[in-house]
Amino acid sequence: MNIIEIQAGALNLPQDQRAALVAELLGSLPAVLSDIDDGSAEAGRRIAEMKADPTTRRTWEQVKAELGR
């Protein structure tokens, strides 16, 4: 079986069985897949960027408005 066939079969399962399958698959993965520094380097870069130019900051309300929510 390939991933396409597995996905097709899984999508035909009842909702409760799909949920159980998803929980089982997620439980089989490590907590952090590949981000060696847990994202701290990116967070540090963004903080430095905001400190360098405070005009780039946006409120949560502005972000939601940009997303159309």
Sequence and secondary structure as in RCSB ss.txt:
>XXXX:A:sequence
MNIIEIQAGALNLPQDQRAALVAELLGSLPAVLSDIDDGSAEAGRRIAEMKADPTTRRTWEQVKAELGR
>XXXX:A:secstr
  HHHHHHHHHTS HHHHHHHHHHHHHTS SSSS TTTTHHHHHHHHHHHHH GGG   HHHHHHHTT 
